[in-house]
């Protein structure tokens, strides 16, 4: 197997010959244990999708997880930990991981779930490790000094080098974050694959890759679906779970004037488009948690958005 560009100049120092390139899976921001909007139904998706990750990982040499496997550093309920441990027990390949801001302990003296799973052999917490085909460097969550930590690494030019960082790239989000470094910085390093995370925005830019959130935590994630990334040498493929949910994005009319309850506007908007959403009952149970609001929704089932808004605005002496 040849890694690099073939050239008749076999003495070129840039040519790496007879290198066995790794086949690995890159995941990040899995957030197991999250329950978006308090929904147990949506929360179950994080478990099922992690099980799917383990299924497809069996066809790879190893897995790299660039942080936020869990939604919290500890849970009152052990279910997220035991479910992940059971799935990892099925995996007969190394699971290399770094900590994200969600699952990292606050201080070096504290412990967290990742430390526990590492001590029990379910995962390997990485600063530097080697496989038969790759050298892997990792930087877990740090609030500052990230660039200096990365510059301390000295990749072996004769190996396939992977860098794992729980951070993104600058300008990918509308606000500045010190863990989001310039893409040019990463591209100027001697790494073959840079595994980033944290920002939940999928990205494939040269050696830089961000899977995104495999299971959405909110509407922003749902609008930019994440994936797992399968890598074999220069071949990079995005894989999506077969049971992905379909999300409807509803624009709530405004402005909402004084005296008009926002809840009524939301319910009316959903009611007005119910013909376009199959299984609306399941959707509304997810969105509307309060029993009194659910009953109000049923009472408004035959009221259109315009009729409700007109009635509400008339009540406060306004007109459309």
N, C-alpha and C positions, 0 to 999 in steps of 0.2 A: 504494500500500500504506500502510495506517495502522498505526502501532505505538502502543499506549496505549489508554486508554478514551475512546470517542467521547462528546462532550458538546456540548450546544447552546451552551455558553459557550466559543466558539472562541478567546477571549483567555486562557484558562487557561494559566498557565505550566507546568502539569504535562502538557500535551498535546503530543505530538510527532507532527507530521503529515508525510506523504509521506516517511517514513523507510523505506528498503529494508532489511528485516531479513535477517541472514545465515542461511544453511543450512550447518551445520557438524557435524563428528563429534568427540565428546569421548571420549578413551581415557586410561587410566592403568594403572600397575602391570602392564605386559605381561610383564616379567621374562624377556625372551628370553635364552636361554643357561642357564636353570635346568634341573636334572635332579633333580626331587623323589625322595627316597629312593634316589638313585643310579640311577634308571631312565631309560635312553635312550628307551624307548617313551613314557614320560610327557614326557620332554624334547622329543620331536618335536612334541608338541601346541603348544608355545609358538611354533614356527616356522610351523606350518600355520595357527594362529589369527591370527598377524600377517599372513599372506598374505590371509586372509579379510578382515581390517580394511582392507587396501589395496583389495581388490575393492569393498567397499561404499563406501569413501571417494570413489570416482570420481564418485559421484552427489551430492557435497557441494562447497561452495565451498572449504573448507579443513578441516584436522584440527588439533585441539589435544590435546597429550599432556601431562598434568600430572605426569609423572615416573615414573622406574623403567621406562623402555623396556627397559633391560638389567638382568640380575641382578647384574652386576659392572661395575666401572669399566673393567677391562681383562680380557682372557681370554688364556690361553696358546695356545689354539687360535683361529684367526681365523674359524672357521665362523660364530659368532653375528653378527659384524660384516659379513661378506660376504653372508650370507643376508638380513640386514635391508637392506643397501645395494641388493641386487638387487631386493627388493620395492619399496623407495622409488623406485627408478629407473622403475618402472612407473607411479608416481603422478604425474599431471600437475597436481596441486594443491599448495598450500603445506602443509607439515607443521611446525606451530609447537610447540615443545617447551620444557619446563624440566627441570632435573635433579632426580632423587630421591636419597634417601640411599644407594641401591644403586649408582647409576651416576655419582655426583658424585665428583670428585677430592677428596682429603683436604684439600689446601691450594690457595690461589689460584695458586700457582706451578706446580702440577702440571697435567697434561692428562688427558683421559679420552676415551672413545669419542664422547660427545656433542659435545665440542669438535671432534673429527676430522670427524664427519659434518657439522657446521655449517660448518667451513672448506671442505669439498668441495661444499657446496651441496645436500646430501641433506635436511637439516632446517634450520630457523631457530630458534636459541636465543633465547628471548624475555625481555627486560626490559620493553620497550615496542615495539609495532609497530602498524601500521595496515593495514587492507584497505579495499576500496571500501565495505564495509558495517559494519565494526567497528573499535574500538580494543581492543587486547589488551595486558594487563599481566601480567607474570610474575615470580614469586619462586621461584627454585630452592632446593634444600634448604639450610636454615640450622638450626643447633641451638638458636639463641636469637635474640631480637630480631625475631621474625617480625612481630609486631603493629606495631612501629614502622616497618618497611619498607613494610608495606601502607598505613599512614596517610600515607606520603609521596606516594602517588599522588593525582592530581587528575583524576578522570574528567570528560570533556566531557559535559555534560547533553544536548547535541544529538546524541550518537552512541550506538550500541549498544556497551556496555562489558562486556568479559569480563576476569575476574581468574583467573589460574592460580596455584595454590599447591600445593606438595607437603607437605600436612598435612591433618589431618581436623578434626573438631569434638570438643569436650570431651564426656565422659560417653558416648561411643559405644563405648569400650573400658573394661574394668574397672580399668585403671591410668591414671595421669596422664602425659601427654606434653606438653611445652611447645609442640610444633607443632600440637597440637589445641586450637584456640581456640573460644570460645563461639559458638554459632550466631547469637546475638543480635548479636555484633560484626559478622559478615559481612552479616547482614540490614540492619544500620544503615548500610552503605556504599552508594555510588551506582553499584552494578554490576548489570547486567541478568542476568549469569550468573556464578556463582562455581564454578570447576572445581577441585575438591579431589581428594585421593588419599591414599596412604600407609597407611591403616588397613585396606584390603581389605574394608570393610563397605559394601555398596551403600546409597546414601542419595539420596533426592530430597525436599528440604525447602525449598519456596519457590524462591529463587534458587540454593540450595546443591545441588550434585550431586557424588556420588562414584560412579564406575562400578563399583568393586570389582575383584577380580582376575579377569580374563577367563579365565585358565587357572589352576587351583588349584595353589598351592604345598604345601598340606597339607590335612588333614581339615577344619580350620576354614574355609578358603576354599571347599572343596567343599560345605559345608553352607549357605553363603551365596553362591550363584553370582553372579559379576560379569558385566558386559555392556559393550557400547559404547553410548554415548548419542548418538542422532541428534536434532539441535535445528534447528527451523525456526520462528523467532519464539517464540511461546508454546507451541508443540507440542514436547513432549519425549518421545522414545520410546526404550525399551531394546531393543537387538537382541542376540541370542545366536547363537553359531556353530552351524551346522547339524549339526556332528559332535561335539557335546558328549558326553563320557563319562558313563556312569552309575556312581555310587559306592555301595558298600555300607559301612555303618558298623557295625563289630563291637564289641560290649561284651565285654571280657575278664572272666571271673569272678574274684572275689577274696574275701578276701585270699589271696595266694600265700604259703604257709607256707614256712619254711626247709626246704630239701631238695627243693622242687618247682621245677623249672627253668621260668622264665617262657616260654622258647621252646616247651616242650612244651605249655603252656597255650594259647599263641597258635595253634599248629598244630592242636591238638585242637578249638579253637573254630571255626577255618576249616573243618576236616574235618566237623564236626557240621552245618554249614549248606551243605555243598557242593551239595546238591540244589537250593538256591535261587539259586545263582550259575552262570549259563551261562559256558562257557569258563573253568572254574576254573583250568586249567593256566596260562593267560596271567596270571590274577590272582596265582597263587602265585609265578610267576616274578618278577613285579614286587615282591611283598612280601618274598619270601625270596631273598636273594642268595647266601648261603653254600651251596656244593654239599653239604656234609655235612648241613645242615638240610633241603635239598631231598630228599635220600635218606631222611632220617628221616620227612619228610612222607609220602613214598610208602609207607614201612613202616607208617605209622599210618593209611593211607587207610580201613581198615575198622574203626578204633577210634573209639568215640563219645567225646565230651567227658567224660561222666560216668564212663565206664570208665577213662579215662586219669587223671582226677583221683583216683578212688578208689584206683587202683594206686599213684599217686605219694604220696598221703597215708598209705597203709598202709606204704609203705617207710620213712617217718619216724615211724611209730608214732602217727599221728593217725587220726581217723575223721571222716566227713562230718557 
